[in-house]
Amino acid sequence: MAFKIIASQCTNCTACEAECPNLAISEKGGTFIIDPEKCTECIGHFDSPQCEAVCPVDDTCVIDQNFPRYQAAQ
């Protein structure tokens, strides 16, 4: 599943943007968003999602249940 950023909790610290190996995080309208088409949950890059790991606000980068779990290409 892709991750998403809870806009109302985002402090615009920019910590997550630089850590995303897929360039899935960008700023839009004064907050950061995660493109679910690019988000791989950091599978193949890191042991855990980096946006969640570096975010200074707990429960701001969370799983987006609206998207299926990422499957690496075979």
Protein Blocks (a to p, Z undefined) as FASTA:
>chain_A
ZZdddfklpgolommmmmpmnlpacceehiacddfklpgghgokambdfklmmpmbghkb
ccdfkbccddddZZ
